């Protein structure tokens, strides 16, 4: 029998997609850059001039999740450069990002930085690999050689009998908490750290194997890893009953806020239960650890 969920969502706001978007606005591009000038047409990778140096690019992490927003891309360009062209190979268009400040490490170089989002429908024809192209340009329109950076688009969420996913849009430290409908060893009934839940996986007596676990503690203690996503995964089976999901804002790590999304997938279903919310500085002032966080989603799971 296929598992089913019913849910009650607290404090939800729904994202609305664009329809009939104007191609000149950049809304038809898979990669979008906030505050940059959009240029229709794929970014060229052919070298026409070597007067300018190829940019140095930093992406912090070359792993992406579908629909990720607020990803920071920065770098440096050489003398004479006034802007950087950035785009995905094969995309509908690319972007012009102005340089900002002189590079403190190399005289004559300049820095650039931008906030980037990727459409949830971004195709990955090359085995999940996307190619980010960066080219320096100057006030006369001269364009330098291309810097190609490979980026990996990860699966939208892990597979499992029940998967509860949290992702967010800034470099904050948020934590996913899942209260279970049944107790594991030592009365533990909440998954919120990498420790075992104490639940037994289906078909095994191995006490070291847990049915439910947290895959990663992203941006833990503000050690930024660029993932901004955590999943509680029940790979083979999950106990039926009433689940409570919380989001704990451990730290904003210098950010003003963090908008987050919760998704609950059952048996590989492509249509999840979804809840949205936002964390602010007020949310960081409460205790952290087991039992922490704001209640954001409750649902009943029937195996």
N, C-alpha and C positions, 0 to 999 in steps of 0.2 A: 504494500500500500504506500502511495506517495505521501510524504510528510506534508502537513499543512500548518500554517501559522495564522493566528489572528492577532491584531495589535491595537494598542492605544498609544498615540504619540503625543508628547507634551511639548508645547512651545515650538511648533513646526512653522517653517517658512518654506515655500516651494519655489524652486528655480524655474523660470519660464524661458523656453528656448526662442530664438529669433526665427521668423519665417519671412520669406521674401526679402532677405537681406541684400542691401546694395553691394555689389562686388567691389566697388571703389572704396568701401569703408573698411575692408579687411575682414568682415564677418564671415566670408566664405573660405578664408584661409584656415588651415588646421592649427597653425601656430600664430598666436596673436601677441603683440607687444604693447603694453600700456604706454600711452603718451608718445609713441613713435609714429613716423610718417609711413603710410602704407604705399607700396609700389606694386601695381598689378603685374602678374607674370612671374614665372619661376625665377629663382636666383640663378645667375649664370656662374658656372665654375671654370670657364675657360680663361686662361691667363692672357690678357691683352697688354699689360704693362707691368714692369717690375720697378717702377719709380717709387712705389710705396711698399712697405713691408707687410707681410701677412700678419694679421692680428694674433695676439695671444689671448686665448679664451679660457675662462674658468666657469664650470657649471656646478661646482661643489659635489654633485653626484650625477653620474651619467645614466641613472635609472629613473624612469618616469612611470607614473600611473596614469591611465586614461582619465582625461578631464582635469588633471592637476592644474592649479592656478597659483599665481604668485611665486613661480620658480625664478630664482635669481640667476642671471647670466651676466658676467662681467669680464673685464679684461683690459688689455692695453694695446695701443696702436703706436706706430712709429712717427717720426718727425714729418710734418706736412699734412698729416691726416686730420680731417675735420669731422668725420663721421664714420660709422661702420654699417655696412649692409649685412643684415642677418635674415636667414630664412632656412626652411627645410627644403632639401632637394625634392623637386617634383611638386611642391605646394603651389597653390593658386597665385600666390604672391609672396613678397618679402618686405622687409622693413628697414627704414633709415633711422639709425640711432646716433644722435650727436655725441661727440666726445665731451667730457666734463672737465676734469682737473688735470694739471700736469702730474705725471707719474713721479712720486717721491723717490723711487729707486733708480730710475734711469732718466737722465737729462734729455729733453727733447721729445720724450714719449708722453702720451696722454691716456687717461683712463676712460672707460665707458661702463655703464651698468644699466640694466633694465629688468623689468618684471614681466615674465612670460607665462602665458597659459596655453594649454594644448586641448583641442577638442576631444571629447570622449570617443569620437568616431575617427580619430587619426589612424590611417592605414599603415600597416607595417609589412610591406611586401618582402622585405629582405630579412626574413626570419626574426622579426621583432626589432630590427635595427633601423633607426632613423638617422639621417645624416644632417647635422647642423652645419650650415655654411656661413662663414664670416669673411668679409672682405673690407679692407680699408678704402676710403675714398677721400678726395680733397675738394676744395672749393671750385676747382675747374672741371670736376666730374671725372677725373682720372680714377680708375679702379684698380687696386692691387691684386695680387694672387689670393686664391681662396684658401682658407683654413677649414678643413672638413673634420668634424668631431662626431664620432659614433655615439649614439644614445640608444638605450634599450627601453622599449615600451613593455612594461611588465603586464602580466595578466591582470584583469580588473580586480580579481579576488581569488584566493586559493579555493580549491575544490574540497568538498567534504559534505557529510550528511547535514551539518549545520555550521554556517560560517557567519560570524558577527564582525563587521568591519567598521573601523573609524578612520576617516581621513580629514585633513584640515589644510588651510591655505597659507599659513605663514610659518616661520621658523620658530614656533613655540613648542613647549613640552606638554602635550596632552596625554592623558592615560585612559585607556579603556577598561571599564569594570563591568563584569557580567556576574550577576547573582543567579545561582542555579536553583532549579526546583527541588533538588535533593542534596544531601550532605555527602561529601567524600570522606576520606580518612581524617580522623581527629576533628570531625565536625566542620571541616572547611566547606563552605558553600559559595565561595566567590572567587572568580578568576580575575586577578588584577596585576599579577607579576609573572615572571618566567617560571615560578615554582609550580610543581604539579598540583592539579586540583584534587588528586586522590581518587578520582573516578576511574573505574576499570574500562579499558577498551573492549569492545565486543569481541567475544571469541577467544579471550586470553585470560590467564590467571596471573600474568606477570605484573606484580605490584608496581613495577617501575614505569609501566605504560599507562598514560592518562588518556581518557577519552576526550577531554577538553584541555586546550593549552593556549597560551598567548605566544604568538610567533616572534614578536620583537617589541622592545620598549624604545620606540623611536624618539630621537632628540633627548634622550635621558640626561637629566642634570644639565640641560642646555649644551650637551656635546652634539652639535648639529650633524645629522647624518643625511639630510635631504630627503628622507623617505616620507615623513609626515603621514604615516599610515600604520595602523596596528590591526591585527586580526585575532579573534578567539576562534579556534578551529576545533570542531568535533569531526575527525576524519571519517570514522566508520559508523558511529552511533552516538546519539545524545539522549539524555533522559527526557521523557515527556513531562510537560507541566508548564508552570508559569515562570518566565524569565524577566528579570529587571536589568536594564542596561543603563550605566551611568558614564558620564564624561567628567573626569577630574582634570582641572587646569593646574598642573604642578607649577608651571612658570610660563610666562609669556616670552621670556628670554629677550627682553628689550622691545618686543613688538607691541603695538597698541592694542591689538585684538587678534582673535583667531576664529574664523568661521569654520564650523565643522559639519560633517555629514556622517550619519550612521546608516549602515545597510545590513539587512539580515537576509541571507541566502539559505534556502533549504534544498538539499539533494541536487545541487548544481543548477537550480532555477536561475534563469536569466532575468527574472523580474523580482527584485527584492522589496522588502519593506524598507522604507526610507524615512529618516528624520533629520532635520537641519537645526542648527543652533549657532550661537556665538559666545565665545569666552572673552571676558574683559578682566581688567585688573582686580575687580571685586572678587572674582571667582578664585583667584590665587590665595586669598587670605584665609580660606577655610582649611581644616586639617586634611592631611593627605594620608594615603595608605588604605588599608582595608576599610570598606564602608564609605569611602570618600566619593565626592563628585555629585553633580546634579543629575537627577533622574530624567532621562531623555526619551526612553522607549521601554515599554513593557509589552510582552507578547506571550501567547500560549503556543507551545510546540507539541504537535501530535505525531509521533513516529508512524 
